[in-house]
């Protein structure tokens, strides 16, 4: 295997791992941290591969970002509602 083949294989591995991160609804920052911690992949490598995937799949990543924003908003709303209910219940005592 030549150096170029090894580099291409490594990039494909990183791409595959990023795709797995997407399945777990991770954003870029979470994916970079996860791959650094658990797969020992340098953050700069994950970032560059992520950016190239974004360029090649612009529509997908725009939709993914919107959906992630919506999910996070719903989660934040649910968390706020939970905190408010706890405060109400605590004041009833």
Buried (B, 14 or more C-beta within 10 A) or exposed (E): EEEEEEEEEEBEEBBEBBEBBBEEEBBBEEBBBBBBEEEEBEEEBBBEBBEEBBEEEEEEBEEBEEEBEEEEEEEEEEEEEEEEEEEEEEEEE
